[in-house]
Amino acid sequence: MSSKSKQLLPVAVNLCRVLLGLVFLFSGTVKAIDPVGTQIKILDYLNSFSLDGLLPDGTVLLLSCLLAGFEILLGAYMLMGVFRRGTSLLVLLFMCVVTPFTLYVAIANPVQDCGCFGDALILTNWQTFAKNIVLLALAVFVRVRNGCVRPLVRGSRQWVVTLVVLAISVRFMVQNVNTLPAIDFRPYSIGTDLRAEVLERHNQKMTDFVMFDRDLYDVTDSILMDSGYVFLMVSPYLEDASWSNLDLIDDLSEYCDRYGYRMVCLTASGREEMREWAANTAADYDFLNCDAVPLKTLVRSNPGLVLLKDGVIANKWSHMEIPQDSQLTAPLEQLPDILHRPYDPFRTAGGVMLLFVLPLVVIALIEKLEKLIH
């Protein structure tokens, strides 16, 4: 090998490991943003292989969180260049597993997209396989030449990276499971004009968003054309809905009656489940049927709450965030915190990126400063 090649080799290796780190960190982060979405994708795979019911939903959700955390950790390790031998081996083994699997998915097409980047970046199955071929080649190169990896931190600070990344990831995922995804990449995000997308443009991603009353009449127009405020209590399946905070739903129903707002429950459950829910909760609102798929996409909570104004999604809440009676003290026009979700910098793309990257930068800078001092 020439002297010039010897000089360029470490540069090439470290560029490859940084690229791998960024891809893994991005892939894990978008899964951590929406763990329930990853859970749904895993269930889609299980269903396509006739393995539905093999694992409880809670176990699948845990697996989705573990997958996201694993990718984030490997991405952080690669970016920081720590545990270079073990990290390069794990990344290579991971790619050796997923690459043949994505080839099968591309050929058999059991699902429309692999879900590797969640709803943030949709790739076709063949695009996913091509992407994995490139990543596999990079992983092989970094593994073979891992001696050229230049770590940004050494010694005990490598474990500091582990603890910091795990702490941030766990806290972030718990928040996104209990509330709603920090960033909504789905077609039903806040601000979406359902009247325009569903009734006028017939958005292909929303063709299954159709509401039926108990007599199986299509009432989608009636709901979306309502010029007032409409609260949608969304429960894909009432029999699986959380019973926590049901008193808040009752309070909200009374609030709607008091101020003349419309409130309906959207569910894919049958009439018996509706009757049982109404009997157990004293529900004083209408029930409408809708396919479970758009309901799971509309709000990642069961039950969840969606507020419409002129057919536009004004706000959303998980069952853990439903407004309390003490907050519902006036008409909605006088309640800005109900009409609009308060700004949270960590619910933006830049904020999420800083959440994961800034601590790594700080750790690396501390290491650099100590070297300069000594």
C-alpha positions as CSV (number, residue, x, y, z in Angstrom):
1,M,0.0,0.0,0.0
2,S,1.4,3.4,-1.0
3,S,2.1,6.1,1.7
4,K,-0.8,8.2,0.2
5,S,-3.2,5.3,0.5
6,K,-2.1,4.7,4.1
7,Q,-2.9,8.4,4.9
8,L,-6.3,8.2,3.2
9,L,-7.4,4.9,4.8
10,P,-8.1,6.3,8.3
11,V,-10.0,9.2,6.7
12,A,-12.1,6.8,4.7
13,V,-12.8,4.5,7.6
14,N,-13.8,7.3,9.9
15,L,-16.1,8.8,7.3
16,C,-17.8,5.5,6.8
17,R,-18.3,5.0,10.6
18,V,-19.7,8.5,10.9
19,L,-22.1,7.8,8.0
20,L,-23.2,4.5,9.7
21,G,-23.6,6.3,13.0
22,L,-25.8,9.0,11.5
23,V,-28.0,6.4,9.7
24,F,-28.4,4.2,12.8
25,L,-29.1,7.3,15.0
26,F,-31.7,8.6,12.6
27,S,-33.3,5.2,12.2
28,G,-33.5,4.7,16.0
29,T,-34.6,8.2,16.8
30,V,-37.6,8.1,14.4
31,K,-38.6,4.8,15.9
32,A,-38.3,6.3,19.4
33,I,-40.4,9.3,18.3
34,D,-43.3,6.9,17.5
35,P,-42.8,3.6,19.4
36,V,-46.5,2.7,18.9
37,G,-46.0,3.1,15.1
38,T,-43.1,0.7,15.2
39,Q,-45.3,-1.7,17.2
40,I,-48.0,-1.5,14.5
41,K,-45.4,-2.2,11.8
42,I,-44.1,-5.2,13.7
43,L,-47.6,-6.5,14.1
44,D,-48.1,-6.0,10.3
45,Y,-45.1,-8.3,9.8
46,L,-46.4,-10.9,12.2
47,N,-49.8,-10.8,10.5
48,S,-48.3,-11.1,7.0
49,F,-46.5,-14.3,8.2
50,S,-49.7,-15.6,9.9
51,L,-48.2,-15.1,13.3
52,D,-50.8,-12.7,14.6
53,G,-51.6,-13.3,18.2
54,L,-48.1,-14.9,18.8
55,L,-47.1,-12.0,21.1
56,P,-49.2,-9.7,23.3
57,D,-49.4,-6.1,22.2
58,G,-47.5,-5.0,25.3
59,T,-44.6,-7.3,24.4
60,V,-44.5,-6.0,20.9
61,L,-44.4,-2.4,22.1
62,L,-41.5,-3.4,24.4
63,L,-39.7,-4.9,21.4
64,S,-40.2,-1.8,19.4
65,C,-38.7,0.3,22.2
66,L,-35.8,-2.1,22.5
67,L,-35.1,-2.0,18.8
68,A,-35.2,1.8,18.8
69,G,-32.9,2.0,21.8
70,F,-30.5,-0.5,20.3
71,E,-30.1,1.5,17.0
72,I,-29.7,4.8,18.9
73,L,-27.0,3.3,21.1
74,L,-25.1,1.7,18.1
75,G,-25.4,5.0,16.2
76,A,-24.0,7.0,19.2
77,Y,-21.2,4.5,19.6
78,M,-20.3,4.8,15.9
79,L,-20.4,8.6,15.9
80,M,-18.2,8.7,19.0
81,G,-15.9,5.9,17.8
82,V,-16.2,4.1,21.2
83,F,-16.0,0.3,21.8
84,R,-14.8,0.1,18.3
85,R,-14.3,-3.6,18.0
86,G,-17.6,-4.6,19.7
87,T,-19.6,-1.9,17.9
88,S,-18.3,-2.6,14.5
89,L,-19.0,-6.3,15.0
90,L,-22.6,-5.6,16.3
91,V,-23.3,-3.3,13.4
92,L,-22.0,-5.9,10.9
93,L,-24.1,-8.7,12.5
94,F,-27.2,-6.4,12.5
95,M,-26.7,-5.7,8.8
96,C,-26.1,-9.4,8.0
97,V,-29.5,-10.1,9.5
98,V,-31.6,-7.3,8.1
99,T,-30.2,-7.3,4.6
100,P,-31.3,-10.8,3.6
101,F,-34.6,-10.1,5.3
102,T,-35.2,-6.9,3.3
103,L,-34.4,-8.8,0.1
104,Y,-37.1,-11.3,1.0
105,V,-39.5,-8.4,1.8
106,A,-38.6,-6.8,-1.6
107,I,-39.4,-10.0,-3.5
108,A,-42.4,-11.3,-1.5
109,N,-43.8,-7.8,-0.7
110,P,-45.7,-8.8,2.5
111,V,-45.8,-5.1,3.6
112,Q,-45.8,-2.0,1.5
113,D,-42.8,-0.4,3.3
114,C,-40.3,-1.8,5.8
115,G,-40.8,0.9,8.3
116,C,-37.1,1.2,9.0
117,F,-37.4,5.0,9.1
118,G,-40.9,5.1,10.5
119,D,-43.2,7.6,8.9
120,A,-40.4,10.1,8.6
121,L,-39.0,8.7,5.4
122,I,-41.0,6.2,3.4
123,L,-38.9,3.9,1.1
124,T,-40.1,1.2,-1.2
125,N,-39.0,-2.3,-0.3
126,W,-36.4,-2.3,-3.1
127,Q,-35.1,1.0,-2.1
128,T,-34.7,-0.3,1.4
129,F,-32.8,-3.4,0.2
130,A,-30.5,-1.1,-1.9
131,K,-29.9,1.1,1.1
132,N,-29.0,-2.0,3.2
133,I,-26.5,-3.3,0.6
134,V,-24.6,0.0,0.9
135,L,-24.7,0.0,4.7
136,L,-23.6,-3.6,4.7
137,A,-20.6,-2.7,2.5
138,L,-19.7,0.2,4.9
139,A,-20.1,-2.1,7.9
140,V,-17.8,-4.7,6.4
141,F,-15.2,-2.0,5.6
142,V,-15.3,-0.5,9.1
143,R,-15.2,-3.9,10.8
144,V,-12.1,-5.0,8.7
145,R,-10.3,-1.7,9.3
146,N,-11.7,-0.9,12.8
147,G,-8.1,-0.3,14.0
148,C,-8.2,2.9,12.0
149,V,-11.2,4.2,14.0
150,R,-10.3,7.3,16.0
151,P,-12.5,7.4,19.2
152,L,-13.6,10.8,20.4
153,V,-13.6,9.7,24.0
154,R,-11.7,6.9,25.8
155,G,-11.7,5.0,29.1
156,S,-14.5,5.4,31.5
157,R,-16.1,8.1,29.4
158,Q,-17.2,5.4,27.0
159,W,-19.5,4.2,29.7
160,V,-20.7,7.8,30.3
161,V,-21.8,7.8,26.6
162,T,-23.7,4.6,27.3
163,L,-25.5,5.9,30.4
164,V,-26.3,9.3,28.9
165,V,-27.7,7.8,25.7
166,L,-29.8,5.2,27.5
167,A,-31.2,7.7,30.0
168,I,-32.2,10.1,27.2
169,S,-33.7,7.3,25.0
170,V,-35.7,5.7,27.8
171,R,-37.1,9.0,29.0
172,F,-37.9,10.1,25.4
173,M,-39.7,6.9,24.6
174,V,-41.7,6.7,27.8
175,Q,-42.9,10.3,27.1
176,N,-43.9,9.4,23.5
177,V,-45.8,6.3,24.6
178,N,-47.7,8.0,27.4
179,T,-48.4,11.2,25.5
180,L,-48.2,11.5,21.7
181,P,-45.2,11.3,19.3
182,A,-42.9,14.3,19.7
183,I,-43.1,14.9,15.9
184,D,-46.1,13.8,13.9
185,F,-45.0,12.5,10.5
186,R,-48.4,11.0,9.7
187,P,-51.0,12.4,7.3
188,Y,-53.3,13.4,10.2
189,S,-51.0,15.9,11.9
190,I,-52.2,19.0,13.7
191,G,-53.2,21.6,11.2
192,T,-54.4,19.1,8.5
193,D,-57.5,20.1,6.7
194,L,-59.5,16.9,6.6
195,R,-62.3,18.6,4.7
196,A,-59.9,19.4,1.9
197,E,-57.9,16.2,2.0
198,V,-60.7,13.7,2.5
199,L,-63.7,15.3,0.8
200,E,-62.2,17.4,-2.0
201,R,-58.8,16.0,-2.9
202,H,-59.5,12.4,-2.0
203,N,-56.0,12.0,-0.6
204,Q,-54.9,8.4,-1.3
205,K,-53.5,8.1,2.2
206,M,-57.0,8.9,3.7
207,T,-59.4,7.0,1.4
208,D,-60.3,4.7,4.4
209,F,-61.2,7.6,6.6
210,V,-65.0,7.1,6.4
211,M,-67.4,7.4,9.3
212,F,-70.7,5.5,9.5
213,D,-73.6,5.9,11.9
214,R,-75.4,3.0,13.6
215,D,-77.6,2.6,10.4
216,L,-74.5,2.4,8.3
217,Y,-75.0,5.8,6.6
218,D,-71.9,7.6,5.6
219,V,-71.8,10.7,7.9
220,T,-68.2,11.8,7.0
221,D,-69.5,15.0,5.3
222,S,-71.6,15.8,8.3
223,I,-68.7,15.7,10.7
224,L,-66.1,17.4,8.5
225,M,-68.4,20.1,7.2
226,D,-69.4,21.1,10.7
227,S,-68.3,24.8,11.1
228,G,-68.1,24.5,14.8
229,Y,-65.9,22.6,17.2
230,V,-66.1,18.9,17.2
231,F,-64.4,16.6,19.7
232,L,-63.6,13.1,18.4
233,M,-63.0,10.5,21.0
234,V,-60.9,8.0,19.1
235,S,-60.7,4.3,20.1
236,P,-59.8,1.8,17.5
237,Y,-61.2,-1.0,19.7
238,L,-63.2,0.0,22.8
239,E,-62.5,-3.4,24.4
240,D,-58.8,-2.6,24.4
241,A,-59.1,1.0,25.5
242,S,-57.5,2.3,28.7
243,W,-59.9,2.9,31.5
244,S,-57.7,5.6,33.1
245,N,-59.0,9.1,33.1
246,L,-62.5,8.1,32.0
247,D,-63.9,10.6,34.4
248,L,-62.1,13.3,32.3
249,I,-63.9,12.1,29.2
250,D,-67.2,12.3,31.1
251,D,-66.3,15.9,32.2
252,L,-65.5,16.7,28.6
253,S,-68.8,15.4,27.5
254,E,-70.6,17.6,30.0
255,Y,-68.5,20.6,28.9
256,C,-69.6,20.0,25.3
257,D,-73.2,19.8,26.3
258,R,-72.8,23.0,28.3
259,Y,-71.3,25.1,25.4
260,G,-73.1,23.3,22.5
261,Y,-70.1,21.6,21.0
262,R,-70.4,18.3,19.2
263,M,-68.7,15.2,20.6
264,V,-68.6,11.7,19.0
265,C,-66.7,8.5,19.5
266,L,-65.0,6.9,16.5
267,T,-64.3,3.2,16.8
268,A,-64.0,0.0,14.8
269,S,-65.7,-2.0,17.6
270,G,-69.1,-3.6,17.1
271,R,-72.4,-2.6,18.6
272,E,-72.1,-4.9,21.6
273,E,-68.8,-3.3,22.6
274,M,-70.4,0.1,22.1
275,R,-73.3,-0.8,24.3
276,E,-71.0,-2.2,27.0
277,W,-68.8,0.9,26.9
278,A,-71.8,3.2,27.2
279,A,-73.2,1.2,30.1
280,N,-70.0,1.2,32.0
281,T,-69.1,4.8,31.4
282,A,-72.5,6.5,31.2
283,A,-71.4,7.8,27.8
284,D,-73.6,10.6,26.6
285,Y,-72.3,10.9,23.0
286,D,-72.9,9.3,19.7
287,F,-70.8,6.3,18.4
288,L,-69.6,6.2,14.8
289,N,-67.9,3.4,13.1
290,C,-64.6,3.8,11.2
291,D,-61.9,1.4,10.0
292,A,-59.2,0.8,12.7
293,V,-56.3,1.6,10.5
294,P,-57.0,5.3,10.0
295,L,-58.0,5.6,13.7
296,K,-54.6,4.2,14.8
297,T,-53.0,6.6,12.4
298,L,-55.1,9.6,13.5
299,V,-54.0,9.5,17.1
300,R,-51.5,7.1,18.8
301,S,-53.6,6.5,21.9
302,N,-56.6,4.3,22.8
303,P,-58.6,6.3,23.6
304,G,-57.3,9.5,22.2
305,L,-58.9,12.8,21.7
306,V,-59.0,15.0,18.5
307,L,-60.4,18.5,18.2
308,L,-61.7,19.7,14.8
309,K,-62.6,23.2,13.8
310,D,-64.1,23.7,10.3
311,G,-62.7,20.2,9.5
312,V,-59.2,21.1,10.5
313,I,-57.3,19.2,13.2
314,A,-56.8,21.9,15.8
315,N,-55.3,19.7,18.6
316,K,-54.8,16.2,19.8
317,W,-54.4,14.5,23.2
318,S,-53.6,11.0,24.5
319,H,-55.7,9.5,27.2
320,M,-53.0,10.7,29.6
321,E,-53.4,14.3,28.5
322,I,-57.2,14.8,28.2
323,P,-58.0,18.4,29.5
324,Q,-59.2,18.4,33.1
325,D,-62.5,20.0,34.2
326,S,-60.4,22.8,35.9
327,Q,-59.1,23.8,32.4
328,L,-62.5,23.8,30.8
329,T,-63.9,26.9,32.4
330,A,-64.9,28.9,29.4
331,P,-65.8,28.6,25.7
332,L,-63.0,27.3,23.6
333,E,-62.3,30.7,22.0
334,Q,-61.1,31.8,25.4
335,L,-58.9,28.8,26.1
336,P,-55.8,29.1,23.9
337,D,-54.0,26.2,25.6
338,I,-56.8,23.9,24.6
339,L,-57.1,25.2,21.0
340,H,-53.4,25.0,20.4
341,R,-50.7,22.7,21.8
342,P,-48.2,24.9,23.6
343,Y,-44.8,25.3,21.9
344,D,-42.3,22.7,23.0
345,P,-38.8,23.0,21.4
346,F,-38.3,19.2,22.0
347,R,-41.2,18.5,19.8
348,T,-39.4,19.9,16.7
349,A,-36.9,18.2,14.5
350,G,-34.1,20.5,15.6
351,G,-35.0,20.0,19.3
352,V,-35.0,16.2,19.0
353,M,-31.7,16.3,17.2
354,L,-30.2,18.5,19.9
355,L,-31.6,16.2,22.6
356,F,-29.5,13.3,21.3
357,V,-26.5,15.0,19.7
358,L,-25.7,17.8,22.1
359,P,-24.8,15.5,25.1
360,L,-22.4,13.6,22.8
361,V,-20.8,16.9,21.7
362,V,-20.4,18.0,25.3
363,I,-18.8,14.7,26.3
364,A,-16.4,14.9,23.4
365,L,-15.5,18.6,24.2
366,I,-14.8,17.8,27.8
367,E,-12.4,15.0,26.7
368,K,-10.7,17.4,24.3
369,L,-10.4,20.2,26.9
370,E,-8.8,17.8,29.4
371,K,-6.3,16.7,26.8
372,L,-5.4,20.3,26.1
373,I,-5.0,21.1,29.8
374,H,-2.8,18.1,30.5
